[in-house]
């Protein structure tokens, strides 16, 4: 029988080989694609790494190098704040700085431009910075560019009727007894310990955009206590008007802490070896060195309301020339008021009482002593009160604008004090026993002035509702925690030992004044308040030591009353305001201090804020009163210039 099947092995091989080749080819393609995807994924990863490395470099360049050195009085003193910045054009200062194991960055400044005065800055410079980040393992790099505005401006603390840096405390007032017509604030906790407080606040507006920030009221960088609002009256009784930041900024224009100006000379600009004195910038301002005419003050002896040349007691600064005592006494009456025009600087103490007229500022190198009262001769009319619940912020802004225009030329005087503001006769035992004698309010651990309050520069733990007065980071550790800088401008946080009341600074470094626990900005460690050193006179109170004090006055009791009944003006210190006040005492202007020990005979006190001071309203010339300046910065633009 015949077999009809053929031998097909050759045909099978012909079919299988192409299939195997196709499979191999597909496999190779798959592997190649896989490697390509891996390379792409790696590149994406490295691009992301490069972006964050560049961002870190840019942030370091802005915050440590430019801002850090602009803030440092030894590098950028107030007498020439932009000299250092203007020398930076097209300069490379970080080059291939390793960023862990991920890559490196370089940073430079490409331009510095003077845009002129730009609200809210009195003067400023626009600095453009460029940072390039490169990731390890490839060629990917990212370049980021930011333009930042660095400038000087009057501090926002003057926007408040009452502003305390550490501990805003109120205690023992009856309902309706303590009244604030204007916003009140503490950088630390604001605590109504007992009794009542009426807060008639007003809306806040962004000074650049004019937009409403909030409705006003009581503000705290920590918490407004008690949390349930018990004891608060007026618009502050509504919880939406009690603003607790808990140490967290809401935005660049709405921060938890408001900077207090420092009036000291931490850079020893005048080279006399004294860092704890009035900054020469303010002496120069008084002497007419910065464009404004020299200030002057005297007493209107003939009662015509005009400061005649023969009536001028001080022109510019007093105490800066040989033979000048440095301490001044001024007394005004309704018929013969003190008249001030512009800025006057006094290097020592100012003792003052009575009626005052004009627009100007006293810059005082040590203490300001209020003898009886300070009363305006030509005061502004009553400040409009915000009709909370029935008036819109826009309607109130229009009313304030009308009021401000009508009162633009009325009296406005500031008392900018390097050390302490002391009200009433502090030499009396009752005064001392309630304020500073071991158990007074300036002895309280929350209020004693010791510069060991932690890196946030404010007493207590700002984010604690339940234990607010417990120590925060680095607080109460016996060290002076500040930023120190070397001669290259590179900075670091340091815990400095205190030996004999003096901070021990490593060789080759200096303290960046005003950082960390250096609250008063003198670059020196400060202990608790002491009556003899801080409150009392440092020289005998007589005509041999105080210019213009009548020779018949031989003690402070012959100049001052036990308590003060009225304080018209702006009272500022980065130390304490301490005093005894009569029942019904009225403050017209603003009260600003690091600590306060204001004791009242009776239960009625009124604080009326002068809205001409408010950031949103004041002119760049500050009504010729020249408020003390702080340094700040803001973002103009931020761009990714990379092509990817």
C-alpha positions in Angstrom: 0.0 0.0 0.0 1.4 3.6 -0.9 2.0 6.3 2.0 0.7 9.7 0.8 2.3 11.9 3.8 5.2 14.1 2.9 8.3 15.1 5.1 7.5 18.7 6.2 10.4 19.4 8.6 12.0 21.9 6.2 8.7 23.8 5.9 8.3 24.0 9.7 11.8 25.4 10.2 11.0 28.0 7.5 8.0 29.2 9.4 9.4 29.1 13.0 12.7 31.0 12.3 10.9 34.2 11.1 8.6 34.0 14.1 11.5 33.7 16.5 13.2 36.6 14.8 10.1 38.7 15.1 9.7 37.8 18.8 13.4 38.6 19.4 13.0 41.9 17.6 9.9 42.8 19.7 11.7 41.8 22.8 14.6 44.1 21.9 12.2 46.9 21.1 10.5 46.3 24.4 13.8 46.4 26.3 14.8 49.5 24.4 11.5 51.2 25.2 11.8 50.1 28.8 15.2 51.7 29.0 13.9 54.8 27.3 11.0 55.0 29.8 13.5 54.5 32.7 15.6 57.3 31.3 12.6 59.6 30.9 11.4 58.8 34.4 14.9 59.5 35.7 15.0 62.8 33.8 11.6 63.8 35.2 12.8 62.9 38.7 16.0 64.8 38.2 14.1 67.8 36.9 11.9 67.8 39.9 15.0 67.5 42.2 16.7 70.3 40.3 13.6 72.5 40.8 13.5 72.0 44.5 17.2 72.4 44.8 17.0 75.7 42.9 14.1 76.8 45.2 16.1 76.0 48.3 19.0 78.0 46.9 16.8 80.9 46.1 15.1 80.9 49.5 18.5 80.8 51.2 19.8 83.6 49.0 16.8 85.8 49.9 16.4 85.0 53.6 19.9 84.4 54.8 22.2 86.4 52.5 20.2 89.5 51.3 17.6 89.8 54.0 20.0 88.7 56.8 22.6 91.3 55.8 20.1 94.0 55.1 18.6 93.5 58.5 22.0 93.5 60.2 22.8 97.0 61.4 26.5 96.3 61.2 26.2 95.7 57.5 23.2 98.0 56.6 22.9 100.6 59.3 19.9 102.9 59.3 22.1 105.8 58.4 22.8 104.1 55.1 20.4 101.1 54.8 20.9 100.5 51.0 24.6 101.0 50.6 25.4 97.3 51.0 22.5 96.2 48.7 23.5 98.7 46.0 27.0 97.2 45.9 25.6 93.8 45.0 24.8 94.2 41.2 25.5 91.0 39.2 27.3 89.3 42.0 27.6 85.5 42.5 27.7 84.6 46.2 26.7 80.9 46.3 28.6 78.7 43.8 27.9 74.9 43.4 26.8 74.5 47.0 26.0 70.8 47.7 22.4 70.0 48.6 22.7 66.7 50.4 23.4 63.9 47.9 20.8 65.2 45.4 22.7 67.9 43.6 23.9 71.5 44.1 22.9 75.1 43.5 24.4 78.4 42.7 22.8 81.8 43.3 23.5 85.4 42.3 22.0 88.9 42.1 21.4 90.1 38.6 20.2 93.6 39.3 19.4 96.2 42.0 16.9 98.9 41.0 15.6 102.0 43.0 11.9 102.2 42.2 11.4 105.3 44.4 9.0 105.4 47.4 6.4 102.6 47.0 3.7 102.3 49.6 4.0 101.2 52.3 7.8 101.7 52.1 9.3 105.1 52.7 12.4 104.0 50.6 13.2 100.7 49.0 15.2 98.7 46.4 14.1 96.0 44.1 16.6 93.1 44.0 16.5 90.4 41.3 18.0 87.1 42.3 18.7 84.0 40.2 19.3 80.5 41.5 20.1 77.4 39.4 19.7 73.9 40.8 21.4 70.9 39.2 20.6 67.3 40.1 23.2 64.6 40.4 23.3 61.8 37.8 22.3 63.9 34.8 22.5 67.2 33.0 19.1 68.5 34.2 19.1 72.0 35.7 16.4 74.5 36.7 16.8 78.3 37.0 14.4 80.3 39.2 14.3 84.1 39.3 12.7 86.3 41.9 12.4 90.0 42.3 12.2 91.1 46.0 11.5 94.5 47.4 13.7 95.4 50.4 12.8 98.6 52.2 12.2 100.7 55.3 8.8 101.7 56.6 7.1 102.9 59.8 6.1 99.9 61.8 2.5 98.6 62.0 2.5 98.8 65.8 1.2 102.4 65.4 -2.0 101.1 64.0 -3.2 100.2 67.5 -4.5 102.1 70.5 -2.6 99.6 72.7 0.2 97.4 71.6 2.3 95.2 73.8 5.0 92.8 72.6 4.9 90.2 75.3 1.9 90.0 77.5 -1.2 92.1 76.9 -3.0 92.0 80.3 -6.1 93.6 81.7 -7.4 93.0 85.2 -10.0 94.2 87.6 -12.0 96.7 85.6 -15.8 97.0 86.1 -18.1 96.7 83.1 -17.6 99.8 81.0 -14.5 100.7 83.0 -11.8 99.9 80.4 -12.6 101.2 76.9 -10.4 101.1 73.8 -11.7 103.1 70.8 -9.5 101.5 68.3 -7.8 98.1 67.7 -5.7 96.6 70.5 -3.0 93.9 70.1 -0.3 91.8 71.7 2.4 89.9 69.9 2.2 87.5 72.8 -1.1 86.4 74.4 -3.8 88.9 75.1 -5.3 88.0 78.5 -8.3 89.5 80.2 -7.3 88.1 83.6 -10.4 89.4 85.4 -13.2 92.0 85.0 -14.2 93.5 81.8 -12.8 95.1 78.7 -14.7 97.0 76.0 -13.1 96.9 72.5 -14.5 99.3 69.9 -12.2 98.3 67.1 -12.3 99.3 63.4 -11.6 97.6 60.1 -8.1 97.1 58.9 -7.1 97.7 55.3 -4.2 96.5 53.2 -1.9 99.6 52.8 -1.0 98.7 49.2 -4.3 97.4 47.7 -6.8 99.1 50.0 -8.7 95.8 50.4 -10.3 95.0 53.8 -8.3 92.6 55.8 -10.7 92.1 58.6 -13.2 94.0 60.8 -10.9 94.9 63.7 -11.0 94.2 67.4 -8.6 92.4 69.7 -5.5 90.7 68.2 -3.0 88.2 69.6 0.1 86.6 68.1 -0.9 83.7 70.4 -4.5 83.5 71.8 -7.0 86.0 73.1 -8.0 84.8 76.5 -10.4 83.8 77.8 -11.3 81.7 74.8 -15.0 81.9 75.5 -14.9 85.7 75.3 -16.1 86.2 78.9 -15.7 89.8 80.0 -15.3 91.3 76.5 -17.8 94.0 75.6 -18.4 96.1 72.5 -17.6 94.6 69.1 -14.9 92.5 70.8 -17.7 90.4 72.4 -18.3 88.9 68.9 -15.8 86.0 68.5 -15.1 87.0 64.9 -13.4 90.1 66.2 -11.1 88.3 68.6 -8.2 87.3 66.4 -5.9 84.6 67.7 -3.0 83.7 65.3 -1.5 80.9 67.4 1.9 81.9 66.1 1.0 81.3 62.4 1.0 84.0 59.7 -2.2 84.2 57.6 -0.5 85.9 54.7 2.5 88.1 53.8 0.3 91.1 54.6 -1.3 89.6 57.7 1.3 88.2 60.0 1.1 86.8 63.5 3.8 89.1 64.9 4.3 92.8 64.1 7.9 94.1 64.2 8.7 96.7 66.9 11.3 99.3 65.9 14.6 99.3 67.6 16.1 102.7 68.5 19.5 101.5 69.7 22.9 101.8 68.1 24.1 98.1 67.9 26.6 98.8 65.2 28.2 101.6 67.2 27.9 103.9 64.2 29.4 106.8 66.0 32.4 104.8 67.2 32.1 105.8 70.8 32.0 102.2 72.1 28.4 102.6 73.4 25.9 100.2 71.7 23.1 100.9 74.1 22.3 104.5 73.1 20.1 106.3 70.6 20.7 105.3 67.0 22.7 108.1 65.2 20.1 107.9 62.4 17.5 109.7 64.7 20.1 112.2 65.8 20.8 112.9 62.2 17.1 113.2 61.4 16.7 115.7 64.2 19.7 117.7 62.9 18.3 117.8 59.4 20.7 115.3 57.8 18.1 113.4 55.7 16.2 116.1 53.8 13.8 117.3 56.5 14.7 120.6 58.3 16.2 120.4 61.8 13.5 120.1 64.4 13.0 122.5 67.3 11.2 122.8 70.6 10.6 125.6 73.1 8.0 127.2 75.2 5.6 129.8 73.9 6.5 132.5 76.4 4.5 135.3 74.9 1.4 133.1 74.2 1.0 133.9 70.6 0.9 130.2 69.5 4.1 130.6 67.4 7.5 129.4 68.3 9.6 132.5 68.0 13.4 132.2 67.5 14.0 133.6 71.0 11.7 130.9 72.5 13.5 128.0 71.0 15.3 125.8 73.6 16.6 123.1 71.4 17.3 122.9 67.7 17.9 119.4 66.3 19.6 117.2 68.9 20.6 117.9 72.5 23.4 116.0 74.2 25.4 115.3 71.0 27.7 118.2 71.5 30.4 118.8 74.1 29.1 120.7 77.1 25.4 119.7 76.7 23.9 117.9 79.7 21.9 115.4 77.6 18.9 115.6 80.0 16.0 118.0 79.5 13.0 119.2 81.5 10.0 120.8 79.7 6.9 122.3 81.3 3.9 123.8 79.4 0.7 125.5 80.4 -2.5 126.3 78.6 -1.3 129.9 78.2 2.3 129.1 77.5 2.5 125.6 75.9 5.5 123.7 74.8 5.7 123.9 71.0 7.5 121.3 68.9 8.2 121.4 65.2 9.7 118.3 63.5 12.1 115.9 65.1 14.0 116.6 68.3 16.5 114.1 69.7 17.6 114.1 73.4 20.5 111.7 74.2 19.7 111.3 77.9 16.4 111.7 79.8 13.3 113.8 79.1 11.1 115.0 81.9 8.0 116.6 80.6 4.6 117.7 81.7 1.7 120.0 80.8 0.3 121.4 77.5 2.0 120.8 74.2 1.3 122.1 70.7 2.5 121.3 67.2 3.5 118.2 65.2 6.8 116.5 65.9 8.7 113.7 67.6 10.9 113.4 70.6 13.5 110.7 70.3 14.9 110.0 73.7 18.1 108.1 74.4 17.2 106.9 77.9 13.9 107.4 79.8 10.9 109.6 79.3 9.3 110.8 82.5 5.7 112.1 82.5 5.3 114.4 85.5 1.5 115.2 85.6 -0.2 115.0 82.3 0.5 115.6 78.6 -2.3 117.6 77.0 -2.6 118.9 73.4 -3.3 122.6 73.0 -5.0 122.1 69.6 -6.3 118.5 69.7 -8.1 116.7 66.9 -11.8 116.3 67.1 -13.2 113.0 68.5 -12.2 110.1 66.4 -15.2 108.5 64.5 -16.2 105.1 66.1 -16.9 102.2 63.8 -20.6 101.4 63.9 -20.1 97.6 63.9 -23.1 95.7 62.5 -24.7 98.7 60.8 -21.8 100.2 58.8 -19.7 98.7 56.1 -15.9 98.9 56.2 -16.1 101.0 53.0 -18.5 103.5 54.6 -16.2 103.8 57.7 -13.2 104.3 55.5 -14.9 107.3 53.8 -15.8 108.8 57.2 -12.3 108.4 58.5 -10.9 110.0 55.3 -13.1 113.0 56.0 -12.0 113.2 59.6 -8.4 112.8 58.7 -8.5 115.7 56.2 -10.2 117.9 58.7 -7.6 117.2 61.4 -4.5 117.0 59.3 -3.0 120.1 61.0 -4.1 119.4 64.6 -1.5 118.6 67.2 0.3 115.3 66.9 3.4 114.5 69.1 5.3 111.3 69.6 7.6 110.2 72.4 9.9 107.6 71.0 11.9 106.3 73.9 14.9 104.0 73.8 14.5 102.7 77.4 11.4 103.2 79.6 8.4 105.5 79.8 7.7 106.3 83.5 4.5 108.1 84.5 3.9 109.7 87.8 6.2 110.2 90.8 8.1 106.9 90.7 10.1 108.0 93.8 7.1 107.4 96.0 7.0 104.1 98.0 3.4 103.3 97.0 4.3 103.7 93.3 7.2 101.4 93.7 5.4 98.8 95.7 2.8 98.1 93.0 5.1 98.3 90.0 8.7 97.1 90.8 9.7 96.1 94.3 9.9 92.3 94.1 6.1 91.8 93.8 5.0 94.5 91.4 3.7 94.0 87.8 7.2 94.5 86.4 8.4 91.7 88.6 5.8 89.2 87.2 7.5 86.4 85.3 5.4 87.2 82.2 6.4 90.8 82.3 9.9 91.2 83.7 11.8 92.1 80.6 14.3 89.3 80.7 15.7 88.4 77.3 15.3 84.7 77.5 11.9 84.3 75.9 12.7 81.9 73.0 13.6 82.2 69.4 10.2 83.7 68.5 11.1 86.8 70.6 7.8 86.7 72.5 7.0 85.4 76.0 5.1 82.1 76.3 4.1 79.4 73.9 2.0 81.0 71.1 0.3 77.9 69.9 -0.8 76.6 73.2 -4.4 77.0 74.4 -4.0 75.1 77.6 -0.5 76.1 78.8 0.2 79.4 77.2 2.8 80.7 79.6 5.0 77.6 79.5 8.4 78.1 77.9 8.6 77.9 74.1 11.6 76.7 72.1 14.8 78.0 73.8 12.9 80.0 76.3 14.0 80.1 80.0 17.1 78.0 79.2 19.6 80.4 80.6 21.1 81.0 77.2 20.9 84.0 74.8 19.6 82.6 71.6 20.3 84.9 68.6 21.6 84.8 65.1 25.3 85.4 64.8 27.2 86.4 61.6 30.8 86.1 60.4 32.6 88.7 58.3 31.5 87.1 55.1 27.8 87.7 56.0 27.0 84.0 56.6 24.7 83.5 59.5 23.7 80.9 62.0 21.5 80.5 65.1 23.5 80.2 68.3 22.9 79.6 72.0 25.3 82.0 73.8 26.3 81.4 77.3 25.7 84.3 79.8 28.6 85.1 82.1 28.3 87.9 84.5 25.3 89.2 82.6 27.2 89.3 79.3 26.6 87.1 76.3 29.7 85.2 75.2 30.1 85.7 71.4 32.5 83.4 69.5 35.6 85.1 68.1 35.1 86.3 64.5 31.3 86.6 64.9 28.9 89.3 66.0 25.3 89.3 67.1 22.8 90.3 64.5 20.9 92.8 66.6 17.2 92.3 66.9 17.2 88.6 66.1 16.0 85.8 68.4 16.0 86.8 72.0 17.6 90.2 71.4 14.2 91.9 71.7 15.3 95.5 72.1 17.8 95.3 69.2 20.9 96.5 71.0 22.9 93.4 70.4 23.3 92.9 74.1 21.8 90.5 76.6 19.2 92.1 79.0 18.2 90.8 82.4 15.1 91.5 84.5 14.0 95.1 85.1 15.7 96.8 88.0 14.4 99.9 89.7 17.8 101.7 90.2 19.2 100.8 86.8 16.1 101.0 84.6 13.4 103.1 86.2 15.0 105.7 88.4 17.1 108.6 87.2 20.8 107.8 86.4 21.7 111.3 87.7 20.3 113.5 90.4 17.2 115.4 89.3 18.3 119.0 89.6 19.1 122.0 87.4 22.8 121.0 87.3 21.9 117.8 85.4 18.6 118.8 83.6 18.6 121.6 81.1 15.7 124.0 81.5 14.8 122.7 85.0 14.0 125.7 87.3 16.8 126.0 90.0 14.2 125.9 92.7 13.2 122.3 91.9 15.5 120.0 93.9 13.5 116.7 93.8 11.3 114.9 91.4 8.4 115.2 93.8 8.6 119.0 93.2 8.0 118.4 89.5 5.7 115.4 89.3 2.4 114.4 90.9 1.9 110.9 92.2 -0.4 109.9 89.3 -1.0 111.0 85.7 -4.5 112.1 84.6 -4.1 112.4 80.8 -1.7 111.4 78.0 -2.1 112.9 74.6 0.4 111.6 72.1 2.1 108.5 70.8 4.1 106.8 73.5 6.6 104.2 72.2 9.2 102.1 73.9 10.8 98.7 73.3 11.2 98.3 77.0 8.4 99.1 79.6 5.8 101.7 80.1 5.2 101.9 83.9 3.1 104.3 85.8 0.3 105.2 88.1 -2.8 106.8 86.6 -5.8 108.6 88.1 -9.3 107.3 87.8 -10.7 108.3 84.4 -7.4 108.8 82.8 -7.6 109.2 79.0 -5.0 108.3 76.4 -5.4 110.0 73.0 -3.0 108.6 70.5 -1.3 105.2 71.0 0.5 103.3 73.7 3.2 100.8 72.6 5.7 98.9 74.7 7.4 95.6 75.1 6.0 95.3 78.7 3.6 97.4 80.6 2.8 98.0 84.3 0.0 100.6 84.2 -1.7 100.8 87.6 -4.9 102.8 88.0 -6.5 104.5 91.0 -10.1 103.6 90.3 -11.7 101.7 87.6 -12.0 103.9 84.5 -9.5 104.2 81.7 -10.1 105.2 78.0 -7.8 104.6 75.1 -8.6 106.6 71.9 -6.5 105.7 68.9 -5.4 108.5 66.6 -6.3 107.2 63.2 -3.9 109.6 61.5 -1.2 107.1 62.5 -2.7 104.1 60.7 -0.7 102.6 57.9 -3.6 102.7 55.5 -4.0 106.5 56.0 -0.7 108.1 56.8 1.4 109.9 54.2 4.9 108.8 53.5 6.2 111.8 55.4 4.2 110.6 58.5 2.6 114.0 59.1 6.1 115.4 59.8 6.4 113.3 63.0 8.8 110.7 61.4 7.8 107.5 63.1 10.7 105.1 63.8 11.4 102.7 60.9 11.6 99.0 60.6 13.1 97.0 57.7 11.0 94.6 55.7 10.7 92.9 52.4 8.1 91.6 50.0 7.8 89.6 46.8 7.4 91.4 43.5 7.7 88.5 41.1 8.8 84.8 41.0 9.4 82.9 37.8 10.8 79.6 36.5 13.0 80.5 33.6 13.9 77.0 32.6 13.1 75.4 29.2 12.1 71.8 29.7 
